[in-house]
Every structure is written in C-alpha cells, then in structure tokens.
Amino acid sequence: MSETKTKPTPPTLADFELGEELAWGSLATIVDVVFKRNQKHYALKILNKAQLVKKKVIRSALIEKDALIALGTRPNPHQGIVRLHHCFQDNTHLYFALDLATHGDLKALVLKLGSVSLDCARFYTAQMVDAVQYLHVSGISHRDIKPENVLLDAEWRIKLCDFGCAWVGTPKDMDVSRTNTFVGTAAYISPELLERSKSHPTSPDLWAIGCTLHFFLFGASPFLAATDYLTMKRVREQDYSIPEACDANAASLIRALLVSDPTERLGVSPKSSPSKLRQHPFFVGHPTKGTDGGSQNVASSPQKRWLTVEWEALWTKPAPEIEVGPYRIKPQQPVETDDLWESFEGLEIVKE
C-alpha cells in the first residue's frame, strides 16, 4: 500500500525574512524577502485589503492571481514572465511571492539614461514581443504593458509583471473579437480600450509595445501630455510624431503598431500574424538608413550583438551592453541644494 503524500503547509508571513523595500505605492509594497524553508530570495508583493476595498480593485488582485497561476502551471512556463511561487493572506493583507528581478524595471533604466541604444531597444522590444505572444497563445491579454511593468532579472533579461488589468480566457478565446473594457495606463492605452470598442484580444498589447519602443528611443511615450485627459485626447486623435533622426526601421515598426484600427495593426490576425511581426525589418536586419544618414547594410556591418534578432537565442544569448541612446543626451544631475536647506534653518517665525 503506497503512502499518501501530505500537502505542504501553506506559508505565512512568519516563513519569510523581510529585507529591503524595493517599491511601494498606494495599493502595494514590494519587499525583498528570503523564504526560510529554502533560503531563496523572492519579491514579496504585499497588498493592503482595506485599500483594495476602498479603491474598489479587489477584482484586480484576484485577476492577477488567476493569470499568474494559469501561466505558472502551463507545461513550459515562459522565462520572460514573472512567476508566482507562493500566494497567501492574513486578516489585513494579501501576499504574492514572485520572482525577484534584481535590476529594477525598464522605466527606471531609460529615465536614468535618457534613452537606450538601438541595440538595446531592439533586444528588449523583441523579448517583449516573444513574451506577449506567449501570453496570447496561453489565452491571456495583459492590457497594461508599459516600461514599469517590464522588470530586469540578474542577466538583464525581461520579466513581464503586474497582471491586475489582464483578461484571462482560453487559447481559443484569443481568436474571437470581444468588447473591451477601459483598463490600462493613459500613455500606453490603445484606442480600442479607450473607446471600449470590439477588437481582437491581442491588439492592445501590440499597440503598447509600439509606445514602449518609442519610450526606449526617446525617453517618453509618443502620446504623453501634461494630464491623462490630454494624453488620451492625443491617443484618440492619433496625435504623435517620430523624430527625423529615428532609425528608419524602428520608425516603420512604431508606425505599424500605432494604427488606430486594430484590424490593420501589425501582428493582429487575421490580416496580419505574429510571425509577420517577428519578421519586421527592425528585427531581421534588412538594409536600413542609419542614424548618421548613411546606409547600414547588416551583411557588411561589423559583428555586433543584437544588430539583428536571433529569435532562437533570445533567452540564452547574453543581453547587449546597456548604453545611452543616440537620440538624447543623458539627463543632467540634480542641482546641489545644501545651501538652500541651510537657509531654511535661519528662517525666523514672526509672532503676531
């Protein structure tokens, strides 16, 4: 008679050694933790139940859990998507123990540099495309793709995170157009999400990748404005421009993804396909006009990492060197303010 296997005891907060806070916001705090049972580091996402109720986003936390469980239990989980290792709760909080991404996120990286090189932009855009297409064949649409939701692991490869806006269905559901709900972030939201119109479930993620590529190269979303209202107004009006200095193939890909009609967007079935997106010249390295105005033929160029995308080696070949892009200088360092703080101490309070 075979022995019955006992289920492992669900973890509690006491099973984790809390370390440094990595990020925080109105709903969640991310903490670097060590799981005492195996001594592994994780990123513990701590969600305050009272805040979830107050802001009416309980459903968002449940959707994130469902999406992460669905993705983590597939036969071959994708390396470019953050994995959920433990999920538990107490009276006041929900807890997600996730992969730890030691190099932060792509938004912080780009803002620190001002922009990233064409080599980096090509590599990270390709990894996003590959990870997002895996989501889609898994029956999931992320719907909030943006640089801060793209983490960087110890090897400088990406991990998509934050699935609170996701739509979770089945692989067959991804072939059927559906009416959208208003979710996402203003600077990266697609017109069909904004208008709550019917579209292919994959289309909003591809629009967001186009916005993110623009962010890599120029340090800002193409539709960014002073307020969310003005930003969404620009999205509705297709009001964006690409600097003339932009690499021709990068500009071509941005324009092919930032198409108002989702049925005409590159990579969206049935008029296009995922393979057509992967074979765009920005990735495969057709002759292109370089940023110096000269001809850059891949076949005769000196060997450079990720001058073209090797899709089969995308998750095994080393990531490119992190370099400042050619389109914007590195932002200036903040002005020293010690003298200003000293003057604060000298202020006298006048009594009435």
For each residue, the residues with C-beta under 8 A, 3 or more apart:
1:
2:
3:
4:
5:
6:
7:
8:
9:
10: 86 88
11: 15 16 35 37 86 88 97
12: 15 88 90
13: 16 88 90 95
14:
15: 11 12 35 36 37
16: 11 13 33 34 35 36 42 44 97
17: 33 34 36
18: 31 33 44
19: 31 32 33 34
20: 31 32
21: 24 29 30 31 32
22: 30 31 32 43
23: 28 29 30
24: 21 28 29 30
25: 28 29
26: 51 55
27: 47 48 51 52 55 57
28: 23 24 25 45 46 47 48
29: 21 23 24 25 45 46
30: 21 22 23 24 43 44 45 46
31: 18 19 20 21 22 43 44 46
32: 19 20 21 22 41 43 44 100
33: 16 17 18 19 41 42 43 44 97
34: 16 17 19 39 40 41 42
35: 11 15 16 38 39 40 41 42 85 86 97
36: 15 16 17 39
37: 11 15
38: 35
39: 34 35 36
40: 34 35
41: 32 33 34 35 100
42: 16 33 34 35 85 86 97 98 99 100
43: 22 30 31 32 33 97 98 99 100 101
44: 16 18 30 31 32 33 95 96 97 98
45: 28 29 30 95 96 97 98
46: 28 29 30 31 93 94 95
47: 27 28 51 52 61 93 94 95 96
48: 27 28 51 52 92 93
49: 52 53 89 91 92 93 94
50: 53 54 92
51: 26 27 47 48 54 55
52: 27 47 48 49 55 57 58 60 61 94
53: 49 50 56 58
54: 50 51
55: 26 27 51 52
56: 53
57: 27 52 60 61 164
58: 52 53 61 62
59: 62 63
60: 52 57 63 64 164 165
61: 47 52 57 58 64 65 94 164
62: 58 59 65 66
63: 59 60 66 67 163 164 165 166 168
64: 60 61 67 68 96 162 163 164 166
65: 61 62 68 69 84 87 96
66: 62 63 69 70 168
67: 63 64 70 71 140 163 166 168
68: 64 65 71 72 82 83 84 87 96 98 163
69: 65 66 72 73 84 87
70: 66 67 73 74 138 139 140 168
71: 67 68 74 77 78 81 83 135 138 140
72: 68 69 77 83 84
73: 69 70
74: 70 71 77 138
75:
76:
77: 71 72 74 81 83
78: 71 81 130 131 134
79: 157 159 315
80: 127 128 130 131 134 157 158 159 160 315
81: 71 77 78 131 134 135 159 160
82: 68 98 99 101 151 159 160 161
83: 68 71 72 77 98 99
84: 65 68 69 72 87 96 97 98
85: 35 42 97 98 99
86: 10 11 35 42 95 96 97
87: 65 68 69 84 94 95 96 97
88: 10 11 12 13 95
89: 49 93 94 95
90: 12 13 93 95
91: 49
92: 48 49 50
93: 46 47 48 49 89 90
94: 46 47 49 52 61 87 89
95: 13 44 45 46 47 86 87 88 89 90
96: 44 45 47 64 65 68 84 86 87
97: 11 16 33 35 42 43 44 45 84 85 86 87
98: 42 43 44 45 68 82 83 84 85 161
99: 42 43 82 83 85 153 159
100: 32 41 42 43
101: 43 82 104 105 151 152 153 159 161
102: 152 153 154
103: 109 151 152 153 154 156
104: 101 108 109 151 152
105: 101 108 109 147 148 149 150 151 152
106: 109 110 124 147 148 150 151 152 158 212 216
107: 110 111 146 147 148 150 215
108: 104 105 111 112 148
109: 103 104 105 106 112 113 116 152 322
110: 106 107 113 114 115 116 147 215 216 219
111: 107 108 114 219 331
112: 108 109 331
113: 109 110 116 322 324 325 330
114: 110 111 219 324 325 328 329 330 331
115: 110 216 217 218 219 324 325 326 327 328
116: 109 110 113 120 121 124 216 217 322 323 324 325
117: 120 121 320 323 324 325 326
118: 121 122 217 247 250 291 325 326
119: 122 123 304 305 306 307 320 321 323
120: 116 117 123 124 216 306 320 321 322 323 325
121: 116 117 118 124 125 213 216 217 250 325
122: 118 119 125 126 250 282 283 306 307 308 309
123: 119 120 126 127 306 309 319 320
124: 106 116 120 121 127 128 150 158 216
125: 121 122 128 129 209 212 213 216 253 282 283
126: 122 123 129 130 283 309 311 314
127: 80 123 124 130 131 157 158 314 315
128: 80 124 125 131 132 145 150 158 160 209 212
129: 125 126 132 133 209 267 277 278 283
130: 78 80 126 127 133 134 311 314 315
131: 78 80 81 127 128 134 135 158 160
132: 128 129 135 136 142 145 160 205 206 209
133: 129 130 136 137 274 277
134: 78 80 81 130 131 137 138
135: 71 81 131 132 138 140 141 142 160 205
136: 132 133 139 140 141 174 201 202 205 274
137: 133 134 171 174
138: 70 71 74 134 135 171
139: 70 136 168 169 170 171 172 173 174
140: 67 70 71 135 136 163 166 167 168 169
141: 135 136 166 167 169 174 201 202 204 205
142: 132 135 145 149 160 163 165 166 205 208
143: 165 166 167 183 184 193 204 205
144: 149 162 164 165 166 183 184 185 188 208
145: 128 132 142 149 150 160 188 204 205 208 209 212
146: 107 149 150 185 187 188 208 211 212
147: 105 106 107 110 150 212 215 216
148: 105 106 107 108
149: 105 142 144 145 146 160 161 162
150: 105 106 107 124 128 145 146 147 158 159 160 161 212
151: 82 101 103 104 105 106 158 159 160 161
152: 101 102 103 104 105 106 109 156 157 158 159
153: 99 101 102 103 156 157 158 159
154: 102 103
155: 318 319
156: 103 152 153 319 322
157: 79 80 127 152 153 315 319
158: 80 106 124 127 128 131 150 151 152 153
159: 79 80 81 82 99 101 150 151 152 153
160: 80 81 82 128 131 132 135 142 145 149 150 151
161: 82 98 101 149 150 151
162: 64 144 149 165
163: 63 64 67 68 140 142 166
164: 57 60 61 63 64 144
165: 60 63 142 143 144 162 183 184
166: 63 64 67 140 141 142 143 144 163
167: 140 141 143 178 201
168: 63 66 67 70 139 140
169: 139 140 141 173 174 201
170: 139 173 174
171: 137 138 139 174
172: 139 175 176
173: 139 169 170 176 178 201
174: 136 137 139 141 169 170 171 200 201 202
175: 172 269
176: 172 173 201
177: 198 199 200 201
178: 167 173 198 199 201
179: 196 197 198
180: 192 193 195 196 197 198 199 204
181: 193 196
182: 193 194 196
183: 143 144 165 189 193
184: 143 144 165 188 189 190 193 204 208
185: 144 146 188 189
186: 189 223 228 231 232 235
187: 146 211 221 223 224 231
188: 144 145 146 184 185 207 208 211 212 221
189: 183 184 185 186 193 194 204 208 232 235
190: 184 193 194 203 204 207 208 235 262
191: 194 195 197 207 235 236 238 260 262
192: 180 195 196 197 198 199 203 204 262
193: 143 180 181 182 183 184 189 190 196 204
194: 182 189 190 191 232 235 236
195: 180 191 192 236
196: 179 180 181 182 192 193
197: 179 180 191 192
198: 177 178 179 180 192
199: 177 178 180 192 203 204 262 263
200: 174 177 203 262 263 268 269
201: 136 141 167 169 173 174 176 177 178 204
202: 136 141 174 205 206 267 268 269
203: 190 192 199 200 206 207 262 265 268
204: 141 143 145 180 184 189 190 192 193 199 201 207 208 262
205: 132 135 136 141 142 143 145 202 208 209
206: 132 202 203 209 210 257 265 266 267 268 277
207: 188 190 191 203 204 210 211 257 258 262 265
208: 142 144 145 146 184 188 189 190 204 205 211 212
209: 125 128 129 132 145 205 206 212 213 257
210: 206 207 213 214 222 253 254 256 257 258
211: 146 187 188 207 208 214 215 221 222 223 258
212: 106 125 128 145 146 147 150 188 208 209 215 216
213: 121 125 209 210 216 217 250 253 254 257
214: 210 211 217 218 220 221 222 240 242 254
215: 107 110 147 211 212 218 219 220 221
216: 106 110 115 116 120 121 124 125 147 212 213 325
217: 115 116 118 121 213 214 246 247 250 325 327
218: 115 214 215 243 246 327 328
219: 110 111 114 115 215 328
220: 214 215 224
221: 187 188 211 214 215 224 231
222: 210 211 214 240 241 242 254 258
223: 186 187 211 231 232 234 235 239 240
224: 187 220 221 231
225: 230 231 233 234
226: 230
227: 230 231
228: 186 231 232
229: 232 233
230: 225 226 227 233 234
231: 186 187 221 223 224 225 227 228 234 235
232: 186 189 194 223 228 229 235 236
233: 225 229 230 236 237 239
234: 223 225 230 231 237 239 240
235: 186 189 190 191 194 223 231 232 238 239
236: 191 194 195 232 233
237: 233 234
238: 191 235 258 260
239: 223 233 234 235
240: 214 222 223 234 258
241: 222
242: 214 222 246 251 254 255
243: 218 246 327
244:
245: 291 326 327
246: 217 218 242 243 250 251 254 291 327
247: 118 217 250 251 282 288 289 290 291
248: 251 252 288 289
249: 252 253 280 281 282 286 288
250: 118 121 122 213 217 246 247 253 254 282
251: 242 246 247 248 254 255
252: 248 249 255 256 280 281 282
253: 125 210 213 249 250 256 257 266 280 281 282
254: 210 213 214 222 242 246 250 251 257 258
255: 242 251 252 258 259
256: 210 252 253 259 265 266 280
257: 206 207 209 210 213 253 254 265 266 267
258: 207 210 211 222 238 240 254 255
259: 255 256 262 264 265 266
260: 191 238
261: 264 265
262: 190 191 192 199 200 203 204 207 259 265 268
263: 199 200 268 271
264: 259 261 268 271
265: 203 206 207 256 257 259 261 262 268 272
266: 206 253 256 257 259 272 276 277 280
267: 129 202 206 257 272 273 274 276 277
268: 200 202 203 206 262 263 264 265 271 272
269: 175 200 202 272 273
270:
271: 263 264 268
272: 265 266 267 268 269 276 277
273: 267 269 276 277
274: 133 136 267 277 278
275: 278 279
276: 266 267 272 273 279 280
277: 129 133 206 266 267 272 273 274 280
278: 129 274 275 283 309 311
279: 275 276 283 284
280: 249 252 253 256 266 276 277 283 284
281: 249 252 253 284 285 286 288
282: 122 125 247 249 250 252 253
283: 122 125 126 129 278 279 280 308 309 311
284: 279 280 281 308 309
285: 281 288 298 307 308 309
286: 249 281 298
287: 295 296 297 298
288: 247 248 249 281 285 295 296
289: 247 248 293 294 295 296
290: 247 293 294 295 296
291: 118 245 246 247 326 327
292:
293: 289 290
294: 289 290
295: 287 288 289 290
296: 287 288 289 290 301
297: 287 300 301
298: 285 286 287 301 307 308
299:
300: 297
301: 296 297 298 304 307
302:
303: 307
304: 119 301 307
305: 119 317 318 320 321
306: 119 120 122 123 309 320
307: 119 122 285 298 301 303 304
308: 122 283 284 285 298
309: 122 123 126 278 283 284 285 306 314
310: 313 314 317
311: 126 130 278 283 314
312:
313: 310 316 317
314: 126 127 130 309 310 311 317
315: 79 80 127 130 157
316: 313
317: 305 310 313 314
318: 155 305
319: 123 155 156 157
320: 117 119 120 123 305 306 323
321: 119 120 305
322: 109 113 116 120 156
323: 116 117 119 120 320
324: 113 114 115 116 117 329 330
325: 113 114 115 116 117 118 120 121 216 217 328
326: 115 117 118 245 291
327: 115 217 218 243 245 246 291
328: 114 115 218 219 325
329: 114 324
330: 113 114 324
331: 111 112 114
332:
333:
334: 337
335:
336: 339
337: 334 340 341
338: 341 342
339: 336 342 343
340: 337 343 344
341: 337 338 344 345
342: 338 339 345 346
343: 339 340 346 347
344: 340 341 347
345: 341 342
346: 342 343
347: 343 344
348:
349:
350:
351:
352:
